[in-house]
Amino acid sequence: MEENEQEIPVAEQFRNRVILKAARIEKVEQHPGGSLLYILTLECGDEEPRQIVSSIVPFYKPEELLGKTIVIVYNLKPANFRGVRSNGMLLAASDPAVKDHETCEVLFAPQFAPGTILEPEGYDAPTEKYCYVKPDKFFSMPLYTKDGFVEVDGKKIGADGKFLTAEIYRNGDVG
């Protein structure tokens, strides 16, 4: 941790490091080299579509995803999954009583237009350009669901007075 970072509230650290953005799924493809992986093409308010790779095949059929709005970690450091570049990660909730990634609820966000930046409540979206956030840093500021709302450090995540919610795993981990 950087010097003095432990004095800054986690919600503010999150706001200072992480960009969460609403994105609409425009295309769903099975990854040619991974039976558990989808390649998702997203419209997230940029000039060009964005591509992410996600291991949600066991939980969703392509038609359950196509056209839906999700939330992604927009500035997660890009990674390659079996030869396919992923530029971000979708947010999903899980059952806290079950380990080993056996449960998954993609956090659909129809209340947000593609490109909307979501922040902890009480914080405005920053105007400065963000650097990539590494996965270990992202996961050091845990997101979770509490009574159906996605939160970090007790602050609901949202924009314009609307908040990101979970329907199934209303109290648990988000990653």
C-alpha positions as CSV (number, residue, x, y, z in Angstrom):
1,M,0.0,0.0,0.0
2,E,1.2,3.5,-0.8
3,E,2.2,5.8,2.1
4,N,-0.9,7.4,3.7
5,E,-3.2,5.2,1.6
6,Q,-4.5,3.5,4.7
7,E,-5.8,6.9,6.0
8,I,-8.0,7.3,2.9
9,P,-11.4,5.6,3.1
10,V,-11.7,2.6,0.8
11,A,-14.6,4.1,-1.1
12,E,-12.4,7.1,-2.0
13,Q,-9.4,4.8,-2.9
14,F,-11.9,2.9,-5.2
15,R,-13.1,6.2,-6.8
16,N,-9.5,7.3,-7.3
17,R,-8.4,4.0,-9.0
18,V,-11.3,2.2,-10.6
19,I,-13.5,3.0,-13.5
20,L,-16.8,1.1,-13.6
21,K,-18.7,1.6,-16.8
22,A,-22.1,0.4,-18.1
23,A,-21.7,-1.5,-21.4
24,R,-24.3,-3.2,-23.7
25,I,-23.4,-6.7,-25.0
26,E,-23.5,-6.5,-28.8
27,K,-22.1,-9.9,-29.6
28,V,-21.5,-13.2,-27.7
29,E,-19.0,-15.8,-29.1
30,Q,-17.8,-19.0,-27.7
31,H,-14.0,-18.8,-27.2
32,P,-12.3,-21.2,-29.7
33,G,-9.8,-22.3,-27.1
34,G,-11.8,-22.3,-23.9
35,S,-15.0,-24.3,-23.2
36,L,-15.9,-22.1,-20.2
37,L,-15.2,-18.7,-21.9
38,Y,-17.2,-16.3,-23.9
39,I,-15.8,-13.4,-26.0
40,L,-18.1,-10.5,-25.5
41,T,-18.2,-7.5,-27.8
42,L,-19.4,-4.4,-25.9
43,E,-20.7,-1.0,-26.7
44,C,-19.6,1.3,-23.8
45,G,-19.8,4.8,-25.2
46,D,-16.4,4.7,-27.0
47,E,-15.8,5.2,-30.7
48,E,-14.8,1.5,-31.0
49,P,-16.4,-1.6,-29.5
50,R,-14.6,-3.1,-26.5
51,Q,-13.9,-6.9,-26.1
52,I,-13.7,-8.8,-22.9
53,V,-13.4,-12.5,-22.1
54,S,-15.4,-14.0,-19.3
55,S,-15.8,-17.5,-17.8
56,I,-19.6,-17.5,-17.6
57,V,-20.5,-20.2,-20.1
58,P,-21.7,-22.6,-17.4
59,F,-24.1,-20.0,-16.1
60,Y,-25.6,-18.2,-19.2
61,K,-26.6,-19.0,-22.7
62,P,-25.7,-16.4,-25.4
63,E,-29.3,-15.3,-25.8
64,E,-29.5,-14.5,-22.1
65,L,-26.7,-12.0,-22.5
66,L,-27.1,-10.5,-26.0
67,G,-28.4,-6.9,-25.8
68,K,-28.2,-6.7,-22.0
69,T,-26.4,-3.9,-20.2
70,I,-23.7,-5.0,-17.7
71,V,-21.1,-3.2,-15.7
72,I,-17.4,-3.7,-16.4
73,V,-14.1,-2.7,-14.7
74,Y,-13.2,-0.5,-17.6
75,N,-9.6,0.3,-16.7
76,L,-8.6,-3.2,-15.6
77,K,-5.1,-4.0,-17.0
78,P,-5.7,-6.0,-20.3
79,A,-5.0,-9.7,-20.2
80,N,-4.8,-12.5,-22.7
81,F,-7.1,-15.6,-22.2
82,R,-5.9,-18.4,-24.4
83,G,-4.7,-16.0,-27.1
84,V,-7.7,-13.6,-26.9
85,R,-7.2,-10.1,-25.4
86,S,-9.6,-9.0,-22.7
87,N,-10.0,-5.3,-22.1
88,G,-11.8,-5.3,-18.8
89,M,-13.9,-7.6,-16.6
90,L,-17.7,-7.8,-16.0
91,L,-19.1,-7.6,-12.5
92,A,-20.9,-10.6,-11.1
93,A,-22.2,-11.6,-7.7
94,S,-21.8,-15.0,-6.1
95,D,-23.2,-17.0,-3.2
96,P,-20.9,-16.4,-0.2
97,A,-21.6,-19.9,1.1
98,V,-20.2,-21.6,-2.0
99,K,-16.6,-21.4,-3.0
100,D,-14.6,-22.3,-6.2
101,H,-16.7,-20.1,-8.6
102,E,-19.7,-22.5,-8.6
103,T,-22.2,-19.7,-8.6
104,C,-22.5,-16.6,-10.7
105,E,-25.0,-13.8,-11.2
106,V,-24.0,-11.3,-13.9
107,L,-25.0,-7.9,-12.6
108,F,-27.3,-6.6,-15.3
109,A,-27.8,-2.9,-15.3
110,P,-30.7,-1.8,-17.6
111,Q,-31.1,1.4,-15.5
112,F,-27.8,2.8,-17.0
113,A,-27.1,3.9,-20.5
114,P,-23.9,2.4,-22.1
115,G,-21.0,4.6,-21.2
116,T,-22.3,5.7,-17.8
117,I,-19.6,5.7,-15.2
118,L,-20.6,4.4,-11.8
119,E,-19.1,5.6,-8.6
120,P,-19.5,5.1,-4.8
121,E,-22.4,7.2,-3.6
122,G,-21.2,10.6,-2.5
123,Y,-18.4,10.7,-5.0
124,D,-18.4,12.3,-8.5
125,A,-16.7,10.8,-11.5
126,P,-13.2,12.1,-11.7
127,T,-12.2,14.3,-14.6
128,E,-8.6,13.1,-14.8
129,K,-7.5,10.2,-17.0
130,Y,-7.0,6.9,-15.1
131,C,-4.2,4.5,-15.4
132,Y,-4.9,0.7,-15.6
133,V,-5.7,-1.0,-12.3
134,K,-4.1,-4.4,-11.7
135,P,-6.4,-7.2,-10.6
136,D,-4.8,-7.6,-7.2
137,K,-5.3,-3.9,-6.5
138,F,-9.0,-4.0,-7.7
139,F,-9.7,-7.0,-5.5
140,S,-8.0,-5.3,-2.5
141,M,-11.0,-2.9,-2.4
142,P,-13.8,-5.5,-2.1
143,L,-17.2,-5.0,-3.7
144,Y,-20.1,-6.9,-2.2
145,T,-23.9,-7.0,-2.2
146,K,-25.8,-5.9,0.8
147,D,-29.6,-6.2,0.8
148,G,-29.4,-6.3,-3.0
149,F,-27.3,-3.2,-3.6
150,V,-23.7,-3.4,-4.8
151,E,-21.4,-1.5,-2.3
152,V,-17.8,-0.7,-1.5
153,D,-16.9,0.4,2.0
154,G,-20.6,0.9,2.9
155,K,-21.3,3.1,-0.1
156,K,-23.7,2.0,-2.9
157,I,-22.3,2.0,-6.4
158,G,-24.3,4.0,-9.0
159,A,-24.9,7.1,-11.0
160,D,-27.6,9.8,-11.2
161,G,-29.4,8.6,-8.1
162,K,-29.7,5.0,-9.4
163,F,-27.8,2.1,-8.0
164,L,-26.4,-1.2,-9.2
165,T,-28.3,-4.2,-7.8
166,A,-28.3,-7.9,-7.6
167,E,-31.4,-10.1,-7.8
168,I,-30.2,-13.5,-6.7
169,Y,-27.1,-13.1,-4.5
170,R,-28.4,-10.1,-2.5
171,N,-25.8,-10.5,0.3
172,G,-22.4,-11.7,-0.9
173,D,-19.2,-11.1,-2.9
174,V,-18.8,-9.3,-6.2
175,G,-15.9,-9.8,-8.5
